[in-house]
Amino acid sequence: RAYCINQAEQVMGHMKMRIIGDFVCQKISSV
């Protein structure tokens, strides 16, 4: 999950997107 969030952060570059990414990553996997 942390890896997924990190990828989203690099792509989006926005804190808001990181929060959304965290939520999505939580749903799709437990990594």
Secondary structure as UniProt FT lines:
FT   HELIX           2..12
FT   HELIX           15..28
//
